[in-house]
Amino acid sequence: MTENEAAWITEPAEYPFKIHNAAKPKPGPGEVVIKNVAVAIVMPSLPSSNDAAGFIEDVGSGVNRFKKGQRVIAHCYGLLTQDPAHGAFQLYPVTAESLVTEIPESLTFEQAIVLPLAVSTASAGLYRKDYLNLPFPEADDVKSTDKVLLIWGGASSVGASAIQLAVASGLTVFTTASEANREFVKSLGAHAVFDYRSSTVVEDISHALRGLNFAGVYDAIAEEPSFAAISEIFDMLDSKVPVASVLPCDRPTERCIPQYVIAYSIIQEPHNDIGDWIWGKYLPRALANGAFQAKPDPYVVGDGLKTIQHGLDVQKKGVSAKKVIVTL
Protein backbone atom coordinates (compact mmCIF):
# COMPACT_ATOMS: atom_id res chain seq x y z
CA MET A 1 0.00 0.00 0.00
CA THR A 2 1.31 3.43 -0.93
CA GLU A 3 2.22 5.59 2.06
CA ASN A 4 0.11 8.66 2.69
CA GLU A 5 1.47 11.95 4.00
CA ALA A 6 -0.38 15.03 5.20
CA ALA A 7 0.26 18.59 6.35
CA TRP A 8 -0.72 18.74 10.02
CA ILE A 9 -1.38 21.41 12.62
CA THR A 10 -0.80 19.53 15.87
CA GLU A 11 -1.22 22.41 18.31
CA PRO A 12 -2.86 25.87 18.31
CA ALA A 13 -1.07 28.55 16.27
CA GLU A 14 1.57 26.06 15.11
CA TYR A 15 3.82 27.43 12.36
CA PRO A 16 4.68 26.06 9.90
CA PHE A 17 2.63 22.99 9.06
CA LYS A 18 4.27 19.71 10.04
CA ILE A 19 4.51 17.01 7.37
CA HIS A 20 3.84 13.56 8.84
CA ASN A 21 2.61 10.19 7.74
CA ALA A 22 -1.13 9.63 7.65
CA ALA A 23 -3.24 6.54 7.21
CA LYS A 24 -4.25 5.96 3.62
CA PRO A 25 -8.02 6.24 3.82
CA LYS A 26 -10.55 3.70 2.66
CA PRO A 27 -13.64 5.11 0.97
CA GLY A 28 -16.92 4.64 2.75
CA PRO A 29 -20.23 4.22 0.93
CA GLY A 30 -20.68 7.03 -1.57
CA GLU A 31 -17.07 8.18 -1.21
CA VAL A 32 -13.95 8.23 -3.38
CA VAL A 33 -10.23 8.38 -2.63
CA ILE A 34 -8.18 10.73 -4.79
CA LYS A 35 -4.49 10.52 -5.64
CA ASN A 36 -3.78 14.21 -5.17
CA VAL A 37 -1.89 16.24 -7.78
CA ALA A 38 -2.71 19.82 -6.75
CA VAL A 39 -4.34 21.75 -3.91
CA ALA A 40 -5.58 25.32 -3.61
CA ILE A 41 -5.09 27.77 -0.76
CA VAL A 42 -8.06 29.66 0.60
CA MET A 43 -8.10 31.74 3.81
CA PRO A 44 -4.85 31.88 5.81
CA SER A 45 -6.87 32.71 8.94
CA LEU A 46 -8.76 29.43 8.50
CA PRO A 47 -6.30 27.08 6.79
CA SER A 48 -8.86 24.43 5.98
CA SER A 49 -8.04 22.16 3.09
CA ASN A 50 -10.95 22.00 0.69
CA ASP A 51 -9.71 21.76 -2.91
CA ALA A 52 -8.20 18.62 -4.43
CA ALA A 53 -7.35 17.66 -8.01
CA GLY A 54 -5.96 14.37 -9.19
CA PHE A 55 -6.83 10.80 -10.16
CA ILE A 56 -9.50 8.54 -8.72
CA GLU A 57 -7.62 6.01 -6.60
CA ASP A 58 -10.47 4.00 -5.08
CA VAL A 59 -14.27 4.11 -4.88
CA GLY A 60 -16.68 3.06 -2.15
CA SER A 61 -19.84 1.05 -2.44
CA GLY A 62 -22.63 2.71 -4.37
CA VAL A 63 -20.29 4.89 -6.44
CA ASN A 64 -21.19 4.56 -10.10
CA ARG A 65 -19.90 7.76 -11.72
CA PHE A 66 -16.20 7.12 -11.22
CA LYS A 67 -13.53 4.49 -11.67
CA LYS A 68 -9.84 4.34 -10.88
CA GLY A 69 -7.66 6.57 -13.03
CA GLN A 70 -10.21 9.24 -13.95
CA ARG A 71 -9.04 12.87 -13.79
CA VAL A 72 -11.15 14.79 -11.30
CA ILE A 73 -11.48 17.81 -9.07
CA ALA A 74 -13.12 17.56 -5.67
CA HIS A 75 -14.41 19.64 -2.79
CA CYS A 76 -13.12 17.90 0.33
CA TYR A 77 -15.59 18.22 3.18
CA GLY A 78 -13.48 17.92 6.31
CA LEU A 79 -15.04 21.08 7.75
CA LEU A 80 -18.34 19.20 7.81
CA THR A 81 -17.13 15.84 9.11
CA GLN A 82 -14.18 17.06 11.24
CA ASP A 83 -12.34 13.96 10.01
CA PRO A 84 -8.70 14.57 8.91
CA ALA A 85 -9.14 11.94 6.18
CA HIS A 86 -11.56 14.36 4.49
CA GLY A 87 -9.02 17.19 4.24
CA ALA A 88 -7.24 18.02 0.97
CA PHE A 89 -3.75 18.74 2.34
CA GLN A 90 -2.56 15.17 1.93
CA LEU A 91 -1.52 12.81 -0.82
CA TYR A 92 -4.69 10.69 -0.64
CA PRO A 93 -7.81 12.53 0.55
CA VAL A 94 -11.27 10.98 0.61
CA THR A 95 -14.48 12.87 -0.08
CA ALA A 96 -18.11 12.44 -1.08
CA GLU A 97 -18.82 11.35 -4.66
CA SER A 98 -21.40 14.14 -4.82
CA LEU A 99 -18.61 16.74 -4.52
CA VAL A 100 -16.46 15.36 -7.35
CA THR A 101 -16.52 15.90 -11.10
CA GLU A 102 -14.45 14.64 -14.01
CA ILE A 103 -12.37 17.22 -15.86
CA PRO A 104 -11.61 17.21 -19.60
CA GLU A 105 -8.12 16.67 -21.00
CA SER A 106 -8.18 20.30 -22.14
CA LEU A 107 -7.79 21.40 -18.51
CA THR A 108 -4.64 20.88 -16.49
CA PHE A 109 -4.94 20.02 -12.82
CA GLU A 110 -3.40 23.40 -11.99
CA GLN A 111 -6.13 25.16 -13.94
CA ALA A 112 -9.02 23.07 -12.65
CA ILE A 113 -8.05 23.18 -8.97
CA VAL A 114 -9.22 26.80 -8.72
CA LEU A 115 -12.85 25.63 -8.84
CA PRO A 116 -14.05 23.21 -6.13
CA LEU A 117 -14.74 25.27 -3.00
CA ALA A 118 -15.59 28.34 -5.08
CA VAL A 119 -18.18 26.42 -7.09
CA SER A 120 -19.80 24.88 -4.01
CA THR A 121 -19.88 28.22 -2.18
CA ALA A 122 -21.31 30.06 -5.17
CA SER A 123 -23.88 27.31 -5.77
CA ALA A 124 -25.14 27.27 -2.19
CA GLY A 125 -25.81 31.00 -2.24
CA LEU A 126 -27.34 31.08 -5.69
CA TYR A 127 -29.54 27.98 -5.60
CA ARG A 128 -30.68 27.26 -2.05
CA LYS A 129 -34.38 28.06 -1.82
CA ASP A 130 -33.81 30.01 1.41
CA TYR A 131 -31.08 32.12 -0.23
CA LEU A 132 -31.28 33.48 -3.80
CA ASN A 133 -33.27 30.54 -5.21
CA LEU A 134 -32.18 30.90 -8.84
CA PRO A 135 -33.11 28.35 -11.51
CA PHE A 136 -30.44 25.70 -11.99
CA PRO A 137 -27.78 26.49 -14.62
CA GLU A 138 -27.66 24.91 -18.05
CA ALA A 139 -24.49 24.04 -19.97
CA ASP A 140 -26.25 24.89 -23.22
CA ASP A 141 -29.60 26.29 -24.37
CA VAL A 142 -29.75 28.78 -21.51
CA LYS A 143 -33.19 30.33 -21.07
CA SER A 144 -32.90 34.04 -20.35
CA THR A 145 -34.93 35.66 -17.60
CA ASP A 146 -35.59 39.35 -16.97
CA LYS A 147 -33.86 39.22 -13.58
CA VAL A 148 -30.68 41.06 -12.58
CA LEU A 149 -28.25 39.83 -9.92
CA LEU A 150 -25.59 42.00 -8.27
CA ILE A 151 -22.38 40.15 -7.40
CA TRP A 152 -20.05 42.13 -5.16
CA GLY A 153 -16.47 41.02 -5.82
CA GLY A 154 -16.64 39.44 -9.24
CA ALA A 155 -12.88 38.92 -9.58
CA SER A 156 -12.66 36.76 -6.45
CA SER A 157 -12.71 32.97 -6.73
CA VAL A 158 -16.29 32.72 -5.52
CA GLY A 159 -17.30 35.77 -7.54
CA ALA A 160 -15.88 34.32 -10.76
CA SER A 161 -17.87 31.11 -10.29
CA ALA A 162 -20.99 32.99 -9.22
CA ILE A 163 -20.94 35.18 -12.34
CA GLN A 164 -20.72 32.18 -14.65
CA LEU A 165 -23.35 30.17 -12.81
CA ALA A 166 -25.80 33.07 -12.65
CA VAL A 167 -25.39 33.74 -16.38
CA ALA A 168 -25.95 30.03 -17.04
CA SER A 169 -29.15 30.38 -15.02
CA GLY A 170 -30.36 33.05 -17.41
CA LEU A 171 -29.76 36.13 -15.26
CA THR A 172 -28.14 39.41 -16.20
CA VAL A 173 -25.17 40.00 -13.90
CA PHE A 174 -23.95 43.32 -12.55
CA THR A 175 -20.71 43.07 -10.61
CA THR A 176 -17.99 45.08 -8.91
CA ALA A 177 -14.27 44.84 -9.64
CA SER A 178 -11.22 47.05 -9.91
CA GLU A 179 -10.57 48.73 -13.23
CA ALA A 180 -7.65 46.32 -13.70
CA ASN A 181 -10.06 43.37 -13.55
CA ARG A 182 -12.91 44.88 -15.59
CA GLU A 183 -12.22 42.89 -18.76
CA PHE A 184 -11.66 39.72 -16.75
CA VAL A 185 -15.13 39.76 -15.17
CA LYS A 186 -16.73 40.78 -18.47
CA SER A 187 -15.10 37.73 -20.08
CA LEU A 188 -16.97 35.60 -17.54
CA GLY A 189 -20.29 37.01 -18.67
CA ALA A 190 -20.85 40.09 -16.49
CA HIS A 191 -23.12 42.59 -18.26
CA ALA A 192 -22.10 45.68 -16.28
CA VAL A 193 -19.00 46.28 -14.15
CA PHE A 194 -18.66 48.94 -11.45
CA ASP A 195 -15.39 50.06 -9.88
CA TYR A 196 -15.79 49.35 -6.18
CA ARG A 197 -13.15 52.00 -5.44
CA SER A 198 -15.18 54.76 -7.08
CA SER A 199 -16.63 57.38 -4.74
CA THR A 200 -19.90 57.11 -6.67
CA VAL A 201 -20.17 53.32 -6.86
CA VAL A 202 -23.31 53.20 -4.70
CA GLU A 203 -25.05 55.86 -6.78
CA ASP A 204 -23.89 54.29 -10.04
CA ILE A 205 -25.21 50.83 -9.15
CA SER A 206 -28.45 52.19 -7.73
CA HIS A 207 -29.08 54.19 -10.90
CA ALA A 208 -28.35 51.16 -13.10
CA LEU A 209 -30.68 48.90 -11.08
CA ARG A 210 -33.59 51.29 -10.82
CA GLY A 211 -36.63 49.96 -12.65
CA LEU A 212 -35.11 46.52 -13.26
CA ASN A 213 -36.22 43.17 -11.85
CA PHE A 214 -33.61 43.09 -9.07
CA ALA A 215 -33.30 39.46 -7.90
CA GLY A 216 -30.76 39.90 -5.11
CA VAL A 217 -27.11 40.22 -4.15
CA TYR A 218 -24.26 37.76 -3.77
CA ASP A 219 -21.59 39.33 -1.56
CA ALA A 220 -18.42 37.41 -2.46
CA ILE A 221 -16.27 39.74 -0.31
CA ALA A 222 -18.35 40.08 2.87
CA GLU A 223 -16.29 42.75 4.58
CA GLU A 224 -17.47 45.98 6.18
CA PRO A 225 -17.10 48.12 3.01
CA SER A 226 -19.14 45.72 0.86
CA PHE A 227 -21.86 45.36 3.47
CA ALA A 228 -22.09 49.14 3.92
CA ALA A 229 -22.30 49.73 0.17
CA ILE A 230 -24.98 47.08 -0.35
CA SER A 231 -27.00 48.53 2.53
CA GLU A 232 -26.80 51.99 0.98
CA ILE A 233 -27.93 50.64 -2.39
CA PHE A 234 -30.98 49.07 -0.75
CA ASP A 235 -31.77 52.37 0.97
CA MET A 236 -31.44 54.33 -2.27
CA LEU A 237 -33.70 51.88 -4.10
CA ASP A 238 -36.07 51.51 -1.15
CA SER A 239 -35.65 47.80 -1.82
CA LYS A 240 -35.33 44.58 0.15
CA VAL A 241 -34.09 41.53 -1.76
CA PRO A 242 -32.18 38.41 -0.66
CA VAL A 243 -28.46 38.73 0.10
CA ALA A 244 -26.10 35.74 0.21
CA SER A 245 -22.76 36.33 1.91
CA VAL A 246 -19.56 34.28 2.06
CA LEU A 247 -18.99 35.35 5.68
CA PRO A 248 -21.37 36.00 8.58
CA CYS A 249 -22.66 39.54 9.09
CA ASP A 250 -23.25 40.81 12.63
CA ARG A 251 -24.80 44.13 11.59
CA PRO A 252 -27.92 43.46 9.53
CA THR A 253 -30.25 46.34 8.78
CA GLU A 254 -34.00 46.43 8.29
CA ARG A 255 -33.58 46.06 4.52
CA CYS A 256 -30.23 44.27 4.21
CA ILE A 257 -30.06 40.91 5.98
CA PRO A 258 -27.13 38.88 4.58
CA GLN A 259 -27.39 35.12 4.92
CA TYR A 260 -24.16 33.23 5.54
CA VAL A 261 -23.46 30.66 2.83
CA ILE A 262 -22.43 27.16 3.94
CA ALA A 263 -20.73 25.53 0.96
CA TYR A 264 -21.15 21.88 1.92
CA SER A 265 -24.87 22.34 2.55
CA ILE A 266 -25.40 21.54 -1.14
CA ILE A 267 -24.96 17.83 -0.34
CA GLN A 268 -27.17 17.89 2.75
CA GLU A 269 -30.94 17.51 2.95
CA PRO A 270 -32.99 19.38 1.86
CA HIS A 271 -30.47 21.04 -0.47
CA ASN A 272 -28.68 17.98 -1.88
CA ASP A 273 -30.39 18.39 -5.25
CA ILE A 274 -28.04 21.36 -5.75
CA GLY A 275 -24.91 19.25 -5.33
CA ASP A 276 -26.32 16.53 -7.56
CA TRP A 277 -27.07 19.03 -10.33
CA ILE A 278 -23.94 21.16 -10.14
CA TRP A 279 -21.31 18.47 -9.58
CA GLY A 280 -23.03 15.55 -11.24
CA LYS A 281 -24.76 17.11 -14.25
CA TYR A 282 -23.81 20.71 -14.97
CA LEU A 283 -20.03 20.86 -14.40
CA PRO A 284 -19.00 17.79 -16.42
CA ARG A 285 -20.78 19.09 -19.51
CA ALA A 286 -20.01 22.78 -19.00
CA LEU A 287 -16.29 22.15 -18.49
CA ALA A 288 -16.17 19.84 -21.51
CA ASN A 289 -17.91 22.27 -23.89
CA GLY A 290 -16.23 25.40 -22.52
CA ALA A 291 -19.42 26.97 -21.17
CA PHE A 292 -17.80 27.19 -17.72
CA GLN A 293 -14.25 28.51 -17.43
CA ALA A 294 -11.75 27.49 -14.75
CA LYS A 295 -11.13 30.98 -13.41
CA PRO A 296 -9.43 32.86 -11.88
CA ASP A 297 -6.08 31.73 -13.21
CA PRO A 298 -3.84 29.63 -10.96
CA TYR A 299 -0.79 31.10 -9.26
CA VAL A 300 1.48 28.13 -8.55
CA VAL A 301 3.77 28.99 -5.62
CA GLY A 302 5.33 25.65 -4.74
CA ASP A 303 5.53 21.88 -5.14
CA GLY A 304 4.99 19.39 -2.35
CA LEU A 305 3.16 19.40 0.97
CA LYS A 306 6.08 21.24 2.56
CA THR A 307 5.27 24.33 0.48
CA ILE A 308 1.66 24.66 1.62
CA GLN A 309 2.70 26.98 4.45
CA HIS A 310 4.42 29.22 1.89
CA GLY A 311 1.19 29.22 -0.09
CA LEU A 312 -0.74 30.41 2.96
CA ASP A 313 1.84 33.15 3.51
CA VAL A 314 1.45 34.30 -0.10
CA GLN A 315 -2.34 34.28 0.22
CA LYS A 316 -2.13 36.32 3.41
CA LYS A 317 -0.22 39.06 1.57
CA GLY A 318 -3.05 39.22 -0.96
CA VAL A 319 -3.55 38.29 -4.60
CA SER A 320 -5.90 39.71 -7.23
CA ALA A 321 -7.83 37.65 -9.78
CA LYS A 322 -5.57 34.66 -9.03
CA LYS A 323 -5.85 31.49 -6.96
CA VAL A 324 -2.82 30.35 -4.99
CA ILE A 325 -1.94 26.74 -5.90
CA VAL A 326 0.52 24.12 -4.68
CA THR A 327 1.29 21.05 -6.79
CA LEU A 328 2.05 17.66 -5.25
C-alpha positions as CSV (number, residue, x, y, z in Angstrom):
1,M,0.0,0.0,0.0
2,T,1.3,3.4,-0.9
3,E,2.2,5.6,2.1
4,N,0.1,8.7,2.7
5,E,1.5,12.0,4.0
6,A,-0.4,15.0,5.2
7,A,0.3,18.6,6.4
8,W,-0.7,18.7,10.0
9,I,-1.4,21.4,12.6
10,T,-0.8,19.5,15.9
11,E,-1.2,22.4,18.3
12,P,-2.9,25.9,18.3
13,A,-1.1,28.6,16.3
14,E,1.6,26.1,15.1
15,Y,3.8,27.4,12.4
16,P,4.7,26.1,9.9
17,F,2.6,23.0,9.1
18,K,4.3,19.7,10.0
19,I,4.5,17.0,7.4
20,H,3.8,13.6,8.8
21,N,2.6,10.2,7.7
22,A,-1.1,9.6,7.6
23,A,-3.2,6.5,7.2
24,K,-4.2,6.0,3.6
25,P,-8.0,6.2,3.8
26,K,-10.5,3.7,2.7
27,P,-13.6,5.1,1.0
28,G,-16.9,4.6,2.8
29,P,-20.2,4.2,0.9
30,G,-20.7,7.0,-1.6
31,E,-17.1,8.2,-1.2
32,V,-14.0,8.2,-3.4
33,V,-10.2,8.4,-2.6
34,I,-8.2,10.7,-4.8
35,K,-4.5,10.5,-5.6
36,N,-3.8,14.2,-5.2
37,V,-1.9,16.2,-7.8
38,A,-2.7,19.8,-6.7
39,V,-4.3,21.8,-3.9
40,A,-5.6,25.3,-3.6
41,I,-5.1,27.8,-0.8
42,V,-8.1,29.7,0.6
43,M,-8.1,31.7,3.8
44,P,-4.9,31.9,5.8
45,S,-6.9,32.7,8.9
46,L,-8.8,29.4,8.5
47,P,-6.3,27.1,6.8
48,S,-8.9,24.4,6.0
49,S,-8.0,22.2,3.1
50,N,-11.0,22.0,0.7
51,D,-9.7,21.8,-2.9
52,A,-8.2,18.6,-4.4
53,A,-7.3,17.7,-8.0
54,G,-6.0,14.4,-9.2
55,F,-6.8,10.8,-10.2
56,I,-9.5,8.5,-8.7
57,E,-7.6,6.0,-6.6
58,D,-10.5,4.0,-5.1
59,V,-14.3,4.1,-4.9
60,G,-16.7,3.1,-2.1
61,S,-19.8,1.1,-2.4
62,G,-22.6,2.7,-4.4
63,V,-20.3,4.9,-6.4
64,N,-21.2,4.6,-10.1
65,R,-19.9,7.8,-11.7
66,F,-16.2,7.1,-11.2
67,K,-13.5,4.5,-11.7
68,K,-9.8,4.3,-10.9
69,G,-7.7,6.6,-13.0
70,Q,-10.2,9.2,-14.0
71,R,-9.0,12.9,-13.8
72,V,-11.2,14.8,-11.3
73,I,-11.5,17.8,-9.1
74,A,-13.1,17.6,-5.7
75,H,-14.4,19.6,-2.8
76,C,-13.1,17.9,0.3
77,Y,-15.6,18.2,3.2
78,G,-13.5,17.9,6.3
79,L,-15.0,21.1,7.7
80,L,-18.3,19.2,7.8
81,T,-17.1,15.8,9.1
82,Q,-14.2,17.1,11.2
83,D,-12.3,14.0,10.0
84,P,-8.7,14.6,8.9
85,A,-9.1,11.9,6.2
86,H,-11.6,14.4,4.5
87,G,-9.0,17.2,4.2
88,A,-7.2,18.0,1.0
89,F,-3.8,18.7,2.3
90,Q,-2.6,15.2,1.9
91,L,-1.5,12.8,-0.8
92,Y,-4.7,10.7,-0.6
93,P,-7.8,12.5,0.6
94,V,-11.3,11.0,0.6
95,T,-14.5,12.9,-0.1
96,A,-18.1,12.4,-1.1
97,E,-18.8,11.3,-4.7
98,S,-21.4,14.1,-4.8
99,L,-18.6,16.7,-4.5
100,V,-16.5,15.4,-7.3
101,T,-16.5,15.9,-11.1
102,E,-14.5,14.6,-14.0
103,I,-12.4,17.2,-15.9
104,P,-11.6,17.2,-19.6
105,E,-8.1,16.7,-21.0
106,S,-8.2,20.3,-22.1
107,L,-7.8,21.4,-18.5
108,T,-4.6,20.9,-16.5
109,F,-4.9,20.0,-12.8
110,E,-3.4,23.4,-12.0
111,Q,-6.1,25.2,-13.9
112,A,-9.0,23.1,-12.7
113,I,-8.1,23.2,-9.0
114,V,-9.2,26.8,-8.7
115,L,-12.8,25.6,-8.8
116,P,-14.1,23.2,-6.1
117,L,-14.7,25.3,-3.0
118,A,-15.6,28.3,-5.1
119,V,-18.2,26.4,-7.1
120,S,-19.8,24.9,-4.0
121,T,-19.9,28.2,-2.2
122,A,-21.3,30.1,-5.2
123,S,-23.9,27.3,-5.8
124,A,-25.1,27.3,-2.2
125,G,-25.8,31.0,-2.2
126,L,-27.3,31.1,-5.7
127,Y,-29.5,28.0,-5.6
128,R,-30.7,27.3,-2.1
129,K,-34.4,28.1,-1.8
130,D,-33.8,30.0,1.4
131,Y,-31.1,32.1,-0.2
132,L,-31.3,33.5,-3.8
133,N,-33.3,30.5,-5.2
134,L,-32.2,30.9,-8.8
135,P,-33.1,28.3,-11.5
136,F,-30.4,25.7,-12.0
137,P,-27.8,26.5,-14.6
138,E,-27.7,24.9,-18.1
139,A,-24.5,24.0,-20.0
140,D,-26.3,24.9,-23.2
141,D,-29.6,26.3,-24.4
142,V,-29.7,28.8,-21.5
143,K,-33.2,30.3,-21.1
144,S,-32.9,34.0,-20.3
145,T,-34.9,35.7,-17.6
146,D,-35.6,39.3,-17.0
147,K,-33.9,39.2,-13.6
148,V,-30.7,41.1,-12.6
149,L,-28.2,39.8,-9.9
150,L,-25.6,42.0,-8.3
151,I,-22.4,40.1,-7.4
152,W,-20.0,42.1,-5.2
153,G,-16.5,41.0,-5.8
154,G,-16.6,39.4,-9.2
155,A,-12.9,38.9,-9.6
156,S,-12.7,36.8,-6.5
157,S,-12.7,33.0,-6.7
158,V,-16.3,32.7,-5.5
159,G,-17.3,35.8,-7.5
160,A,-15.9,34.3,-10.8
161,S,-17.9,31.1,-10.3
162,A,-21.0,33.0,-9.2
163,I,-20.9,35.2,-12.3
164,Q,-20.7,32.2,-14.7
165,L,-23.4,30.2,-12.8
166,A,-25.8,33.1,-12.7
167,V,-25.4,33.7,-16.4
168,A,-25.9,30.0,-17.0
169,S,-29.2,30.4,-15.0
170,G,-30.4,33.1,-17.4
171,L,-29.8,36.1,-15.3
172,T,-28.1,39.4,-16.2
173,V,-25.2,40.0,-13.9
174,F,-24.0,43.3,-12.6
175,T,-20.7,43.1,-10.6
176,T,-18.0,45.1,-8.9
177,A,-14.3,44.8,-9.6
178,S,-11.2,47.0,-9.9
179,E,-10.6,48.7,-13.2
180,A,-7.6,46.3,-13.7
181,N,-10.1,43.4,-13.6
182,R,-12.9,44.9,-15.6
183,E,-12.2,42.9,-18.8
184,F,-11.7,39.7,-16.7
185,V,-15.1,39.8,-15.2
186,K,-16.7,40.8,-18.5
187,S,-15.1,37.7,-20.1
188,L,-17.0,35.6,-17.5
189,G,-20.3,37.0,-18.7
190,A,-20.9,40.1,-16.5
191,H,-23.1,42.6,-18.3
192,A,-22.1,45.7,-16.3
193,V,-19.0,46.3,-14.2
194,F,-18.7,48.9,-11.4
195,D,-15.4,50.1,-9.9
196,Y,-15.8,49.4,-6.2
197,R,-13.2,52.0,-5.4
198,S,-15.2,54.8,-7.1
199,S,-16.6,57.4,-4.7
200,T,-19.9,57.1,-6.7
201,V,-20.2,53.3,-6.9
202,V,-23.3,53.2,-4.7
203,E,-25.1,55.9,-6.8
204,D,-23.9,54.3,-10.0
205,I,-25.2,50.8,-9.2
206,S,-28.5,52.2,-7.7
207,H,-29.1,54.2,-10.9
208,A,-28.4,51.2,-13.1
209,L,-30.7,48.9,-11.1
210,R,-33.6,51.3,-10.8
211,G,-36.6,50.0,-12.7
212,L,-35.1,46.5,-13.3
213,N,-36.2,43.2,-11.8
214,F,-33.6,43.1,-9.1
215,A,-33.3,39.5,-7.9
216,G,-30.8,39.9,-5.1
217,V,-27.1,40.2,-4.1
218,Y,-24.3,37.8,-3.8
219,D,-21.6,39.3,-1.6
220,A,-18.4,37.4,-2.5
221,I,-16.3,39.7,-0.3
222,A,-18.3,40.1,2.9
223,E,-16.3,42.7,4.6
224,E,-17.5,46.0,6.2
225,P,-17.1,48.1,3.0
226,S,-19.1,45.7,0.9
227,F,-21.9,45.4,3.5
228,A,-22.1,49.1,3.9
229,A,-22.3,49.7,0.2
230,I,-25.0,47.1,-0.3
231,S,-27.0,48.5,2.5
232,E,-26.8,52.0,1.0
233,I,-27.9,50.6,-2.4
234,F,-31.0,49.1,-0.7
235,D,-31.8,52.4,1.0
236,M,-31.4,54.3,-2.3
237,L,-33.7,51.9,-4.1
238,D,-36.1,51.5,-1.1
239,S,-35.7,47.8,-1.8
240,K,-35.3,44.6,0.2
241,V,-34.1,41.5,-1.8
242,P,-32.2,38.4,-0.7
243,V,-28.5,38.7,0.1
244,A,-26.1,35.7,0.2
245,S,-22.8,36.3,1.9
246,V,-19.6,34.3,2.1
247,L,-19.0,35.3,5.7
248,P,-21.4,36.0,8.6
249,C,-22.7,39.5,9.1
250,D,-23.2,40.8,12.6
251,R,-24.8,44.1,11.6
252,P,-27.9,43.5,9.5
253,T,-30.3,46.3,8.8
254,E,-34.0,46.4,8.3
255,R,-33.6,46.1,4.5
256,C,-30.2,44.3,4.2
257,I,-30.1,40.9,6.0
258,P,-27.1,38.9,4.6
259,Q,-27.4,35.1,4.9
260,Y,-24.2,33.2,5.5
261,V,-23.5,30.7,2.8
262,I,-22.4,27.2,3.9
263,A,-20.7,25.5,1.0
264,Y,-21.1,21.9,1.9
265,S,-24.9,22.3,2.6
266,I,-25.4,21.5,-1.1
267,I,-25.0,17.8,-0.3
268,Q,-27.2,17.9,2.8
269,E,-30.9,17.5,2.9
270,P,-33.0,19.4,1.9
271,H,-30.5,21.0,-0.5
272,N,-28.7,18.0,-1.9
273,D,-30.4,18.4,-5.2
274,I,-28.0,21.4,-5.8
275,G,-24.9,19.3,-5.3
276,D,-26.3,16.5,-7.6
277,W,-27.1,19.0,-10.3
278,I,-23.9,21.2,-10.1
279,W,-21.3,18.5,-9.6
280,G,-23.0,15.5,-11.2
281,K,-24.8,17.1,-14.3
282,Y,-23.8,20.7,-15.0
283,L,-20.0,20.9,-14.4
284,P,-19.0,17.8,-16.4
285,R,-20.8,19.1,-19.5
286,A,-20.0,22.8,-19.0
287,L,-16.3,22.1,-18.5
288,A,-16.2,19.8,-21.5
289,N,-17.9,22.3,-23.9
290,G,-16.2,25.4,-22.5
291,A,-19.4,27.0,-21.2
292,F,-17.8,27.2,-17.7
293,Q,-14.2,28.5,-17.4
294,A,-11.7,27.5,-14.8
295,K,-11.1,31.0,-13.4
296,P,-9.4,32.9,-11.9
297,D,-6.1,31.7,-13.2
298,P,-3.8,29.6,-11.0
299,Y,-0.8,31.1,-9.3
300,V,1.5,28.1,-8.6
301,V,3.8,29.0,-5.6
302,G,5.3,25.6,-4.7
303,D,5.5,21.9,-5.1
304,G,5.0,19.4,-2.3
305,L,3.2,19.4,1.0
306,K,6.1,21.2,2.6
307,T,5.3,24.3,0.5
308,I,1.7,24.7,1.6
309,Q,2.7,27.0,4.4
310,H,4.4,29.2,1.9
311,G,1.2,29.2,-0.1
312,L,-0.7,30.4,3.0
313,D,1.8,33.1,3.5
314,V,1.5,34.3,-0.1
315,Q,-2.3,34.3,0.2
316,K,-2.1,36.3,3.4
317,K,-0.2,39.1,1.6
318,G,-3.1,39.2,-1.0
319,V,-3.6,38.3,-4.6
320,S,-5.9,39.7,-7.2
321,A,-7.8,37.6,-9.8
322,K,-5.6,34.7,-9.0
323,K,-5.9,31.5,-7.0
324,V,-2.8,30.3,-5.0
325,I,-1.9,26.7,-5.9
326,V,0.5,24.1,-4.7
327,T,1.3,21.1,-6.8
328,L,2.1,17.7,-5.2
